[in-house]
């Protein structure tokens, strides 16, 4: 469950405090506790010290340090305390406001726990559906193999894909592209023209609408260099990085994956490697969709793996031409 912020008001509607929900508990600093309980901050700090001194609670499990950059540029550290500490301090103060907050926090925590359970149930159902889809795919593939077993050479038609899977399993995916010549970069207007053309194909008023600088950053990053050396030396590495960044930057309100795939193709076309001499694309519609979805569902720590897979697909298809 993602971090949540709520605003707490007392029964009179006077106290306004931002309350942070994280890791199935509530977090507040001493200043906020003082405002909620209607006392001065030193009194709260004193009670916190006594809680730790008596061993009622452990600091390691009830206190979290938050670093913030102040207006003067300096990093300030703030102690945040969880619901166990808030309740302990509240009982020591034992005011009507403390009781109000304990009741509010307990109910909100229950709400978030119930919501988290519902979200986890939904994710579990989705995962079960994915497993069932995989099982169905394996069953269909098995039937296809059985129906073709009279043709001993049929499997060779899929040798590129099987070899790529083997290289993936044994961490032998390509890290470098085949084309090391200087790259030609489409202008931002060229990319936007492609996006504008695609708008007519999708019934969406927000397709291709930029929400931040993420797209500009993606197309600029693949051209970066240091000391006269490109960060991404080959056309394939640049193309893979472009596809990854546009998908992951989520710079558009709608259509990020479709836009990423189209810009990826435009970059390959501009650099004259999208088609072979027979004008056959080096990447199929299915492979393009699969790679784009693979990137979209990947985790941040898997970035290099998915980029290597993209580079490998481009390389192998050129090698076999």
VOBA-1610 file (N, C-alpha, C; in pm, whole numbers, padded with zeros to 5 digits, always signed):
BEGIN
Unk+00085-00120+00000Unk+00000+00000+00000Unk+00089+00125+00000Unk+00060+00222-00089Unk+00140+00340-00098Unk+00119+00429+00025Unk+00223+00517+00049Unk+00213+00609+00161Unk+00091+00699+00144Unk+00026+00735+00256Unk-00094+00817+00251Unk-00078+00931+00350Unk-00132+01046+00312Unk-00134+01163+00401Unk-00280+01202+00422Unk-00319+01223+00547Unk-00454+01271+00578Unk-00443+01395+00666Unk-00548+01474+00664Unk-00555+01593+00748Unk-00644+01563+00868Unk-00592+01591+00989Unk-00669+01568+01112Unk-00718+01702+01166Unk-00845+01708+01197Unk-00905+01822+01267Unk-00966+01771+01398Unk-00960+01854+01504Unk-01026+01813+01626Unk-01176+01840+01613Unk-01252+01804+01717Unk-01397+01814+01709Unk-01445+01958+01688Unk-01365+02055+01731Unk-01402+02194+01711Unk-01359+02246+01574Unk-01284+02163+01501Unk-01237+02201+01368Unk-01121+02298+01369Unk-01049+02306+01482Unk-00942+02404+01496Unk-00805+02348+01457Unk-00773+02228+01502Unk-00639+02175+01480Unk-00629+02111+01341Unk-00534+02158+01261Unk-00513+02104+01126Unk-00371+02047+01118Unk-00362+01916+01111Unk-00232+01848+01111Unk-00228+01745+00998Unk-00118+01742+00923Unk-00098+01638+00822Unk-00049+01511+00892Unk-00122+01403+00876Unk-00090+01276+00940Unk-00045+01177+00833Unk+00069+01116+00854Unk+00127+01024+00756Unk+00098+00879+00794Unk+00038+00804+00700Unk+00013+00661+00718Unk+00115+00584+00635Unk+00192+00501+00699Unk+00295+00423+00629Unk+00326+00297+00710Unk+00347+00187+00639Unk+00381+00060+00703Unk+00279+00024+00812Unk+00152+00044+00780Unk+00041+00004+00866Unk+00042+00072+01003Unk+00087+00198+01007Unk+00079+00275+01130Unk+00073+00423+01096Unk+00065+00506+01201Unk+00056+00651+01187Unk+00187+00711+01234Unk+00233+00818+01168Unk+00359+00882+01206Unk+00338+01032+01225Unk+00387+01084+01338Unk+00380+01227+01368Unk+00510+01272+01433Unk+00545+01399+01418Unk+00659+01453+01493Unk+00609+01512+01625Unk+00702+01551+01710Unk+00665+01600+01844Unk+00585+01729+01836Unk+00619+01815+01739Unk+00546+01942+01724Unk+00400+01916+01691Unk+00374+01822+01600Unk+00235+01790+01562Unk+00160+01728+01678Unk+00228+01641+01753Unk+00163+01581+01871Unk+00123+01688+01971Unk+00211+01786+01990Unk+00181+01893+02085Unk+00058+01971+02040Unk+00048+01999+01909Unk-00067+02073+01858Unk-00196+01994+01876Unk-00187+01864+01853Unk-00306+01779+01864Unk-00352+01765+02009Unk-00256+01748+02101Unk-00291+01724+02241Unk-00313+01854+02319Unk-00289+01970+02256Unk-00314+02097+02323Unk-00213+02131+02429Unk-00086+02090+02411Unk+00020+02120+02507Unk+00140+02179+02431Unk+00243+02215+02503Unk+00365+02267+02442Unk+00457+02151+02401Unk+00540+02176+02299Unk+00628+02070+02248Unk+00721+02013+02356Unk+00781+02095+02445Unk+00869+02036+02548Unk+00800+01930+02633Unk+00670+01947+02658Unk+00598+01847+02738Unk+00592+01715+02664Unk+00570+01719+02532Unk+00565+01597+02452Unk+00702+01531+02450Unk+00806+01610+02429Unk+00943+01557+02426Unk+00977+01490+02559Unk+00934+01552+02669Unk+00958+01495+02802Unk+00890+01360+02817Unk+00765+01350+02773Unk+00692+01224+02783Unk+00757+01116+02696Unk+00801+01154+02578Unk+00868+01058+02490Unk+00993+01003+02556Unk+01071+01095+02618Unk+01192+01052+02687Unk+01161+00956+02800Unk+01055+00981+02871Unk+01017+00892+02982Unk+00973+00756+02932Unk+00903+00753+02817Unk+00859+00625+02760Unk+00980+00538+02729Unk+01082+00599+02668Unk+01202+00523+02636Unk+01282+00488+02762Unk+01286+00580+02857Unk+01363+00558+02979Unk+01309+00442+03061Unk+01177+00430+03065Unk+01116+00322+03143Unk+01114+00189+03067Unk+01150+00193+02941Unk+01150+00071+02861Unk+01014+00028+02812Unk+00916+00119+02822Unk+00781+00086+02777Unk+00779+00056+02627Unk+00857+00134+02551Unk+00869+00114+02406Unk+01015+00123+02365Unk+01048+00061+02253Unk+01184+00066+02199Unk+01194+00176+02094Unk+01303+00253+02098Unk+01322+00361+02002Unk+01328+00307+01859Unk+01396+00193+01839Unk+01419+00140+01705Unk+01289+00107+01631Unk+01186+00070+01708Unk+01060+00028+01644Unk+00953+00136+01644Unk+00977+00247+01712Unk+00873+00350+01721Unk+00917+00486+01668Unk+01043+00501+01633Unk+01095+00630+01587Unk+01161+00614+01450Unk+01127+00705+01359Unk+01186+00705+01225Unk+01240+00844+01197Unk+01357+00853+01138Unk+01420+00982+01110Unk+01391+01023+00966Unk+01334+01141+00949Unk+01303+01195+00817Unk+01397+01312+00789Unk+01467+01307+00676Unk+01556+01416+00637Unk+01483+01508+00539Unk+01488+01639+00563Unk+01424+01737+00477Unk+01522+01848+00444Unk+01513+01903+00323Unk+01598+02014+00282Unk+01525+02144+00315Unk+01585+02225+00401Unk+01523+02350+00443Unk+01542+02457+00336Unk+01477+02571+00355Unk+01485+02680+00258Unk+01625+02734+00242Unk+01711+02716+00344Unk+01850+02763+00335Unk+01941+02660+00270Unk+01883+02549+00224Unk+01962+02448+00155Unk+02022+02343+00247Unk+02008+02361+00377Unk+02065+02265+00472Unk+01967+02151+00498Unk+02024+02033+00525Unk+01942+01915+00552Unk+01906+01911+00700Unk+01778+01907+00730Unk+01730+01899+00868Unk+01676+01758+00893Unk+01704+01708+01011Unk+01652+01577+01051Unk+01536+01593+01147Unk+01429+01517+01121Unk+01309+01525+01204Unk+01274+01385+01253Unk+01247+01373+01381Unk+01203+01245+01437Unk+01052+01230+01421Unk+01012+01119+01362Unk+00870+01086+01351Unk+00841+00967+01442Unk+00726+00968+01508Unk+00691+00864+01603Unk+00562+00795+01558Unk+00558+00662+01580Unk+00443+00586+01530Unk+00327+00587+01629Unk+00222+00515+01593Unk+00098+00519+01671Unk+00119+00470+01814Unk+00206+00370+01835Unk+00231+00322+01971Unk+00279+00436+02061Unk+00375+00515+02008Unk+00427+00627+02087Unk+00321+00735+02104Unk+00247+00765+01997Unk+00143+00869+02005Unk+00041+00834+02113Unk-00002+00708+02116Unk-00100+00664+02216Unk-00040+00673+02356Unk+00087+00630+02372Unk+00152+00635+02504Unk+00159+00778+02556Unk+00201+00869+02469Unk+00208+01011+02509Unk+00068+01063+02538Unk-00029+01024+02455Unk-00166+01070+02475Unk-00224+01029+02608Unk-00193+00907+02652Unk-00243+00861+02783Unk-00175+00936+02897Unk-00048+00974+02876Unk+00020+01049+02982Unk-00037+01190+02994Unk-00076+01247+02881Unk-00136+01380+02885Unk-00282+01369+02931Unk-00351+01267+02880Unk-00486+01233+02927Unk-00582+01351+02918Unk-00581+01419+02803Unk-00674+01529+02782Unk-00785+01484+02687Unk-00889+01565+02676Unk-00999+01531+02586Unk-00952+01530+02442Unk-00859+01621+02408Unk-00807+01624+02271Unk-00726+01498+02241Unk-00652+01449+02340Unk-00575+01326+02321Unk-00667+01209+02294Unk-00777+01205+02368Unk-00876+01097+02347Unk-00936+01105+02208Unk-00970+01226+02164Unk-01026+01245+02030Unk-00931+01191+01923Unk-00804+01226+01938Unk-00709+01183+01835Unk-00690+01032+01838Unk-00682+00972+01956Unk-00665+00826+01963Unk-00780+00757+01891Unk-00901+00806+01912Unk-01018+00747+01847Unk-01011+00764+01695Unk-00973+00884+01652Unk-00962+00912+01508Unk-00855+00826+01443Unk-00736+00820+01505Unk-00625+00746+01448Unk-00654+00596+01439Unk-00715+00544+01543Unk-00747+00401+01545Unk-00843+00365+01432Unk-00946+00449+01411Unk-01043+00422+01305Unk-00979+00433+01167Unk-00896+00537+01148Unk-00831+00556+01018Unk-00735+00441+00990Unk-00666+00394+01091Unk-00573+00283+01072Unk-00649+00158+01030Unk-00764+00135+01093Unk-00847+00020+01054Unk-00890+00033+00909Unk-00927+00158+00870Unk-00970+00181+00732Unk-00860+00146+00634Unk-00738+00189+00664Unk-00627+00163+00573Unk-00591+00016+00569Unk-00600-00051+00684Unk-00571-00194+00686Unk-00673-00270+00601Unk-00801-00230+00611Unk-00904-00295+00531Unk-00881-00267+00383Unk-00846-00142+00350Unk-00817-00107+00211Unk-00699-00187+00160Unk-00593-00196+00243Unk-00476-00273+00202Unk-00510-00418+00178Unk-00596-00474+00261Unk-00638-00613+00242Unk-00711-00628+00108Unk-00799-00531+00078Unk-00874-00537-00048Unk-00781-00528-00167Unk-00680-00439-00157Unk-00583-00425-00267Unk-00505-00553-00285Unk-00461-00612-00174Unk-00383-00737-00183Unk-00467-00850-00241Unk-00597-00854-00204Unk-00686-00955-00260Unk-00697-00938-00412Unk-00706-00813-00457Unk-00716-00787-00601Unk-00588-00829-00672Unk-00472-00798-00611Unk-00345-00837-00672Unk-00331-00988-00677Unk-00376-01056-00572Unk-00368-01202-00569Unk-00454-01261-00681Unk-00572-01204-00700Unk-00659-01253-00807Unk-00596-01231-00944Unk-00530-01116-00962Unk-00462-01088-01088Unk-00348-01186-01112Unk-00273-01215-01004Unk-00161-01309-01017Unk-00212-01448-01052Unk-00321-01491-00991Unk-00379-01621-01022Unk-00424-01627-01167Unk-00479-01516-01217Unk-00520-01511-01357Unk-00399-01522-01450Unk-00288-01455-01412Unk-00166-01463-01493Unk-00113-01606-01498Unk-00118-01675-01383Unk-00071-01813-01378Unk-00159-01902-01466Unk-00290-01880-01460Unk-00381-01959-01542Unk-00356-01934-01690Unk-00331-01808-01727Unk-00301-01775-01866Unk-00174-01844-01912Unk-00073-01847-01824Unk+00052-01915-01857Unk+00028-02064-01878Unk-00052-02124-01789Unk-00082-02267-01803Unk-00154-02296-01934Unk-00249-02208-01969Unk-00320-02225-02095Unk-00226-02215-02213Unk-00131-02120-02205Unk-00035-02105-02314Unk+00052-02228-02330Unk+00095-02285-02218Unk+00178-02405-02222Unk+00099-02521-02283Unk-00029-02532-02245Unk-00114-02639-02297Unk-00133-02625-02448Unk-00154-02502-02494Unk-00170-02477-02638Unk-00041-02509-02713Unk+00074-02467-02656Unk+00202-02495-02719Unk+00227-02645-02727Unk+00189-02716-02622Unk+00208-02862-02622Unk+00128-02927-02735Unk+00004-02881-02755Unk-00077-02936-02863Unk-00017-02905-02999Unk+00041-02783-03010Unk+00102-02746-03138Unk+00223-02833-03168Unk+00302-02863-03064Unk+00420-02948-03083Unk+00378-03088-03124Unk+00275-03140-03056Unk+00228-03275-03088Unk+00177-03283-03232Unk+00110-03178-03278Unk+00054-03181-03413Unk+00160-03165-03521Unk+00280-03121-03483Unk+00386-03101-03581Unk+00501-03200-03564Unk+00483-03299-03477Unk+00596-03387-03448Unk+00635-03475-03565Unk+00549-03479-03670Unk+00586-03557-03786Unk+00687-03480-03873Unk+00706-03353-03844Unk+00802-03271-03920Unk+00921-03240-03830Unk+01032-03318-03837Unk+01143-03302-03745Unk+01215-03168-03759Unk+01194-03098-03869Unk+01267-02973-03889Unk+01186-02849-03855Unk+01063-02867-03811Unk+00977-02750-03788Unk+01031-02657-03679Unk+01099-02714-03577Unk+01144-02633-03464Unk+01254-02535-03502Unk+01327-02566-03610Unk+01438-02477-03650Unk+01387-02339-03687Unk+01261-02329-03724Unk+01206-02198-03760Unk+01201-02104-03639Unk+01207-02164-03521Unk+01201-02082-03399Unk+01335-02076-03327Unk+01442-02107-03400Unk+01575-02117-03335Unk+01620-01985-03275Unk+01589-01872-03343Unk+01632-01742-03289Unk+01569-01716-03152Unk+01439-01742-03143Unk+01370-01720-03017Unk+01418-01811-02907Unk+01442-01938-02940Unk+01489-02034-02840Unk+01629-01999-02792Unk+01715-01959-02884Unk+01850-01919-02845Unk+01848-01794-02758Unk+01758-01702-02790Unk+01746-01580-02710Unk+01700-01613-02568Unk+01606-01705-02554Unk+01562-01747-02422Unk+01675-01814-02344Unk+01754-01894-02413Unk+01868-01961-02348Unk+01970-01857-02301Unk+01996-01758-02385Unk+02091-01653-02346Unk+02037-01572-02230Unk+01906-01551-02226Unk+01844-01480-02114Unk+01864-01560-01985Unk+01837-01690-01990Unk+01851-01775-01871Unk+01994-01779-01820Unk+02090-01775-01911Unk+02232-01788-01873Unk+02305-01654-01874Unk+02228-01544-01873Unk+02284-01409-01863Unk+02386-01382-01973Unk+02350-01419-02096Unk+02439-01396-02211Unk+02375-01298-02310Unk+02283-01216-02264Unk+02221-01118-02353Unk+02324-01015-02399Unk+02301-00958-02515Unk+02395-00860-02571Unk+02392-00731-02490Unk+02509-00676-02466Unk+02519-00547-02398Unk+02550-00434-02495Unk+02600-00468-02614Unk+02638-00368-02714Unk+02565-00396-02844Unk+02534-00289-02917Unk+02468-00303-03045Unk+02566-00323-03159Unk+02514-00361-03274Unk+02599-00387-03390Unk+02640-00261-03463Unk+02556-00160-03461Unk+02580-00039-03540Unk+02643+00071-03454Unk+02772+00094-03479Unk+02847+00190-03398Unk+02866+00324-03467Unk+02805+00343-03584Unk+02824+00470-03656Unk+02757+00584-03581Unk+02799+00709-03607Unk+02735+00823-03541Unk+02585+00823-03566Unk+02510+00851-03464Unk+02365+00846-03474Unk+02307+00973-03533Unk+02194+00957-03597Unk+02115+01072-03642Unk+01994+01081-03550Unk+01971+01199-03495Unk+01865+01217-03396Unk+01748+01294-03455Unk+01629+01235-03452Unk+01511+01311-03496Unk+01493+01434-03407Unk+01442+01541-03465Unk+01409+01659-03386Unk+01288+01630-03297Unk+01274+01709-03194Unk+01157+01691-03107Unk+01029+01709-03188Unk+01033+01800-03287Unk+00916+01821-03371Unk+00882+01697-03451Unk+00987+01621-03493Unk+00963+01497-03567Unk+00887+01397-03481Unk+00929+01386-03356Unk+00859+01296-03264Unk+00714+01342-03243Unk+00697+01474-03223Unk+00563+01525-03196Unk+00472+01509-03317Unk+00529+01517-03439Unk+00448+01494-03558Unk+00392+01352-03560Unk+00477+01256-03520Unk+00431+01117-03512Unk+00319+01103-03410Unk+00337+01167-03295Unk+00235+01160-03189Unk+00105+01223-03236Unk+00115+01339-03305Unk-00005+01406-03355Unk-00077+01318-03457Unk-00001+01248-03540Unk-00061+01158-03639Unk-00136+01044-03570Unk-00080+00993-03460Unk-00142+00883-03388Unk-00271+00924-03319Unk-00287+01051-03287Unk-00406+01097-03215Unk-00534+01063-03290Unk-00526+01064-03422Unk-00645+01035-03502Unk-00688+00890-03491Unk-00594+00803-03447Unk-00625+00660-03438Unk-00681+00619-03303Unk-00675+00709-03205Unk-00719+00673-03071Unk-00822+00774-03022Unk-00934+00723-02975Unk-01044+00807-02929Unk-01017+00853-02786Unk-00929+00951-02775Unk-00893+01001-02642Unk-00853+01148-02653Unk-00916+01230-02572Unk-00887+01373-02573Unk-00755+01405-02503Unk-00703+01309-02429Unk-00580+01335-02353Unk-00461+01255-02405Unk-00480+01181-02516Unk-00369+01105-02572Unk-00259+01201-02616Unk-00134+01171-02575Unk-00020+01251-02615Unk-00007+01385-02546Unk-00088+01408-02444Unk-00081+01535-02370Unk+00030+01525-02266Unk+00132+01609-02280Unk+00246+01603-02188Unk+00207+01660-02051Unk+00257+01592-01945Unk+00229+01641-01810Unk+00353+01690-01738Unk+00473+01663-01794Unk+00597+01713-01735Unk+00707+01711-01841Unk+00832+01722-01798Unk+00946+01728-01890Unk+01006+01591-01919Unk+00936+01484-01881Unk+00992+01349-01896Unk+01023+01309-02038Unk+00938+01349-02134Unk+00961+01313-02274Unk+01083+01389-02329Unk+01091+01516-02300Unk+01205+01597-02342Unk+01335+01539-02285Unk+01330+01496-02161Unk+01448+01437-02097Unk+01489+01307-02165Unk+01391+01224-02204Unk+01421+01094-02265Unk+01491+01110-02398Unk+01440+01199-02485Unk+01501+01213-02617Unk+01635+01286-02610Unk+01655+01362-02502Unk+01785+01430-02485Unk+01890+01337-02427Unk+01848+01246-02340Unk+01945+01161-02270Unk+02021+01068-02363Unk+01957+01017-02468Unk+02026+00920-02554Unk+02136+00985-02636Unk+02139+01120-02642Unk+02242+01191-02717Unk+02356+01238-02629Unk+02351+01208-02501Unk+02453+01258-02409Unk+02587+01189-02430Unk+02692+01264-02401Unk+02828+01210-02412Unk+02916+01271-02304Unk+03033+01213-02285Unk+03129+01265-02187Unk+03270+01243-02241Unk+03345+01350-02247Unk+03482+01339-02298Unk+03488+01292-02442Unk+03386+01329-02520Unk+03384+01290-02660Unk+03333+01149-02685Unk+03292+01077-02579Unk+03242+00940-02592Unk+03092+00936-02557Unk+03013+00879-02647Unk+02870+00866-02621Unk+02844+00774-02503Unk+02745+00811-02420Unk+02705+00723-02312Unk+02652+00590-02367Unk+02584+00599-02481Unk+02528+00480-02545Unk+02590+00471-02684Unk+02698+00392-02701Unk+02780+00396-02822Unk+02711+00352-02950Unk+02614+00261-02943Unk+02555+00207-03066Unk+02413+00256-03087Unk+02366+00242-03211Unk+02228+00278-03244Unk+02132+00194-03162Unk+02160+00065-03149Unk+02072-00026-03076Unk+02062+00012-02928Unk+02174+00050-02867Unk+02172+00089-02726Unk+02091+00217-02706Unk+02108+00311-02799Unk+02031+00435-02791Unk+01882+00407-02807Unk+01849+00322-02904Unk+01708+00290-02929Unk+01645+00221-02809Unk+01717+00125-02750Unk+01665+00052-02633Unk+01644+00147-02516Unk+01739+00239-02497Unk+01727+00336-02387Unk+01610+00431-02410Unk+01592+00473-02534Unk+01480+00562-02566Unk+01347+00494-02537Unk+01332+00370-02581Unk+01208+00296-02555Unk+01183+00283-02406Unk+01288+00248-02332Unk+01275+00229-02187Unk+01234+00360-02118Unk+01303+00469-02149Unk+01280+00595-02078Unk+01141+00652-02106Unk+01096+00645-02231Unk+00964+00702-02261Unk+00855+00622-02189Unk+00870+00489-02187Unk+00772+00406-02116Unk+00773+00439-01967Unk+00892+00443-01908Unk+00903+00454-01762Unk+00886+00597-01710Unk+00913+00698-01793Unk+00900+00836-01744Unk+00755+00880-01728Unk+00663+00808-01793Unk+00519+00842-01783Unk+00495+00991-01804Unk+00556+01044-01910Unk+00550+01189-01934Unk+00417+01233-01993Unk+00336+01139-02041Unk+00209+01174-02105Unk+00092+01128-02018Unk-00015+01203-02025Unk-00135+01168-01950Unk-00189+01035-01997Unk-00182+01011-02129Unk-00233+00886-02186Unk-00149+00848-02307Unk-00123+00716-02324Unk-00056+00668-02444Unk+00093+00649-02434Unk+00147+00640-02312Unk+00292+00633-02296Unk+00355+00515-02370Unk+00295+00396-02360Unk+00354+00278-02424Unk+00346+00288-02576Unk+00231+00332-02628Unk+00215+00344-02773Unk+00310+00451-02829Unk+00322+00561-02758Unk+00412+00668-02801Unk+00557+00621-02797Unk+00594+00549-02691Unk+00730+00499-02678Unk+00766+00407-02795Unk+00674+00316-02829Unk+00699+00223-02939Unk+00714+00296-03072Unk+00628+00396-03096Unk+00634+00472-03221Unk+00764+00552-03231Unk+00806+00615-03122Unk+00931+00693-03123Unk+01052+00601-03140Unk+01046+00484-03082Unk+01149+00381-03098Unk+01165+00346-03246Unk+01053+00323-03315Unk+01056+00290-03458Unk+01109+00407-03540Unk+01068+00529-03504Unk+01115+00647-03576Unk+01267+00662-03564Unk+01320+00636-03446Unk+01465+00647-03426Unk+01538+00543-03511Unk+01488+00419-03512Unk+01550+00315-03595Unk+01541+00352-03744Unk+01427+00403-03786Unk+01408+00441-03926Unk+01502+00555-03964Unk+01515+00654-03878Unk+01602+00769-03906Unk+01747+00724-03924Unk+01784+00617-03853Unk+01921+00566-03861Unk+01935+00448-03957Unk+01833+00427-04040Unk+01837+00332-04151Unk+01860+00187-04110Unk+01807+00146-03994Unk+01819+00005-03957Unk+01684-00057-03925Unk+01576+00015-03948Unk+01444-00041-03921Unk+01410-00153-04017Unk+01456-00143-04143Unk+01427-00244-04245Unk+01555-00301-04302Unk+01546-00426-04352Unk+01659-00485-04422Unk+01654-00444-04570Unk+01740-00502-04651Unk+01747-00466-04793Unk+01620-00501-04868Unk+01542-00594-04816Unk+01414-00631-04877Unk+01298-00552-04818Unk+01330-00451-04739Unk+01233-00368-04671Unk+01144-00447-04575Unk+01204-00548-04514Unk+01137-00625-04409Unk+01178-00568-04274Unk+01085-00534-04185Unk+01121-00478-04054Unk+01209-00575-03974Unk+01306-00520-03899Unk+01391-00607-03817Unk+01323-00645-03687Unk+01208-00586-03661Unk+01133-00622-03541Unk+00985-00634-03579Unk+00922-00743-03539Unk+00783-00767-03576Unk+00689-00687-03486Unk+00562-00677-03528Unk+00462-00611-03445Unk+00451-00677-03308Unk+00453-00811-03307Unk+00439-00886-03182Unk+00558-00861-03089Unk+00680-00863-03148Unk+00801-00840-03067Unk+00802-00700-03010Unk+00760-00602-03091Unk+00755-00463-03044Unk+00659-00449-02927Unk+00539-00507-02941Unk+00441-00499-02833Unk+00491-00571-02709Unk+00553-00688-02727Unk+00601-00766-02613Unk+00711-00694-02538Unk+00807-00637-02611Unk+00917-00565-02547Unk+00865-00444-02470Unk+00771-00373-02531Unk+00716-00253-02466Unk+00642-00290-02338Unk+00562-00396-02343Unk+00490-00441-02223Unk+00586-00496-02119Unk+00693-00563-02164Unk+00794-00617-02074Unk+00860-00504-01996Unk+00892-00395-02066Unk+00951-00278-02001Unk+00852-00217-01902Unk+00727-00202-01944Unk+00626-00138-01859Unk+00606-00214-01728Unk+00616-00346-01732Unk+00591-00426-01612Unk+00717-00454-01532Unk+00832-00410-01581Unk+00958-00437-01512Unk+00978-00345-01393Unk+01066-00387-01302Unk+01101-00306-01186Unk+01226-00223-01218Unk+01249-00120-01136Unk+01361-00029-01163Unk+01494-00103-01166Unk+01510-00202-01076Unk+01637-00275-01070Unk+01656-00369-01188Unk+01554-00387-01269Unk+01563-00474-01387Unk+01589-00397-01515Unk+01620-00269-01504Unk+01637-00183-01620Unk+01741-00237-01718Unk+01859-00272-01668Unk+01965-00318-01757Unk+01926-00447-01828Unk+01856-00535-01760Unk+01815-00662-01821Unk+01719-00639-01937Unk+01618-00554-01917Unk+01521-00533-02024Unk+01583-00457-02141Unk+01679-00369-02112Unk+01748-00300-02221Unk+01835-00398-02299Unk+01903-00488-02229Unk+01984-00589-02298Unk+01898-00678-02386Unk+01779-00712-02337Unk+01690-00796-02417Unk+01649-00724-02545Unk+01619-00594-02534Unk+01582-00516-02652Unk+01698-00510-02751Unk+01819-00485-02700Unk+01937-00480-02786Unk+01959-00615-02854Unk+01940-00721-02778Unk+01962-00856-02832Unk+01863-00888-02944Unk+01737-00848-02926Unk+01636-00872-03030Unk+01675-00799-03158Unk+01719-00674-03145Unk+01759-00597-03263Unk+01883-00659-03329Unk+01981-00696-03247Unk+02105-00755-03300Unk+02078-00885-03373Unk+02006-00976-03308Unk+01988-01110-03365Unk+01911-01103-03496Unk+01812-01015-03504Unk+01734-01004-03626Unk+01817-00949-03742Unk+01916-00866-03711Unk+02006-00816-03815Unk+02108-00923-03856Unk+02153-01001-03759Unk+02252-01105-03786Unk+02196-01211-03880Unk+02065-01240-03869Unk+02005-01348-03944Unk+01950-01303-04080Unk+01970-01175-04112Unk+01919-01128-04240Unk+02007-01179-04355
//
